[in-house]
Amino acid sequence: MSLIKVGKSAPSFGLTAIDGKSYSLQEALKNGPVLTAFFKVTCPTCQYTLPFLERLHQQLRAKGVQIWGVAQDGVKDSQRFARDYALTFPILIDDKPYRVSREYGLAYVPTLFLIEPDGAIAIESEGFAKRDLLAIQKSLAEALVAPLGELFSPRESVPEYKPG
């Protein structure tokens, strides 16, 4: 489990994305909640999870949803990952020595944090957890006053949990 638990304050950070833009958590929270997804490009569970986050991003994009992938990899590998998995939300780089990941006390990837505008962690999730993703979707839809879309198709065989 990560060191940062639900109800605690998320460490503030700033990182640069694969497109060269700078992102500041403190600034972003002024516009609403932020979902951060820490991952590695070689992690099979990350490869499984992030396309569902893209689906969520597409559902809530028009309402201004803020979803950030935080890659523990270099720019080139992260750009290739984003392209291979058709990710359109920002991918930020937390390369060695993984300063931000360490501040969050990560033990596994993927690890997701839904951070409320006041900076508190609302949901923390490790690995792929279907229940957590549905809770994140519901929380974001409520915060953004948006209808709940279908995150998992009935035609998909989606496990309840995959460890990271």
Secondary structure, DSSP 8 states (H G I E B T S, - for coil): --SS-TTSB----EEEBTTS-EEEHHHHGGGS-EEEEEE-TT-HHHHHHHHHHHHHHHHHGGGT--EEEEESS-HHHHHHHHHHTT--S-EEE--TTTHHHHHTT--SSSEEEEE-TTSBEEEEEESEEHHHHHHHHHHHHHHTT-----SS-TTS---SEE--
